[in-house]
Amino acid sequence: MSDGARGTSRGRARIGVFVPYTNTNLEPDMALLCPDGVSAHFVRMGGYDEDAVPDGDQMRDLGAADLDEPLSLLAGARPDVVLYGCTSATLSHGPSFDAQLSSDIHQRMGVPTVTAAGALVEAFRVVGAKKIAFASPYVPTLNDDAIRFLSDRGIETVSRADWPEPLGNIGQGALTPDDAFDLACQADSAGADVVVLSCTDLRAVEAVARIEAHLGKPVITSNLAMMAQALTLIDINPCEIGIGQLPSYFKAASA
């Protein structure tokens, strides 16, 4: 890194991010996670009803939404890597859809592409986790879709925590890091290798260190997993993130 990039938010690499239009936590999380000299550039995407409770049908609509305009707009930032920043939009469709969407964006943008759902799976691989505790602010039926997706990728969910009441898009984003901590603790069990907090609009990154200290095992969030994989793909040490155990696993896997 050049002296000019040190301590700044740009000059080293650019990360392009697709973000659902009601999501207000992915952008602040990326600011927390970006190393010096790495900037994040966002384009918002629609295709769902902001006033409806985000269940599997709504998230499948988002996953299937036309990305032509967002792709064109994001291309203007000339990113080095692209993130598809909604976990449930592809979890609800299944692994084949997730892989095809990633491939389609890669072909259009010409740079490595990471989906939030795919990043979770890659995080489990680098950690060596086969059994997980799963939690999210999703409705239970969408959690069922997520657990089925992960099962299809060889990951067994041994325990889980559902939010006690249905949350709308705004309600999910309004949860606090303390809520994320409580949800992780409810989900955890002795048989789980890691604890997973799924959803790019959940303020889980701020709680990672506290959860890991309390539970004594790695914590994987959608946004932390995306950033760790993205940096690895563009040859930046993911340990520069400075949050949680996960980046060190990515560093070891790439060594």
Buried (B, 14 or more C-beta within 10 A) or exposed (E): BEEEBEEBBBBBBBBBBBBBBBBBBBBEBBEBBBBBBBBBBBBBBBBBBEEEBBBBEBBBBBBBBEBEEBBEBBBEBEBBBBBBBBBBBBBBBBBEBBBEBBEEBBEBBEBBBBBBBBBBBBBBBBBEBBBBBBBBBBBEEBBBBBBBBBEEBEBBBBBBBBBEEBBBBEBBBBBEBEBBBBBBBBBBEEEBBBBBBBBBBBBBBBBBBBBBEBBEBBBBBBBBBBBBBBBBBBEBBBBBBEBBBBBBBBBEBEE
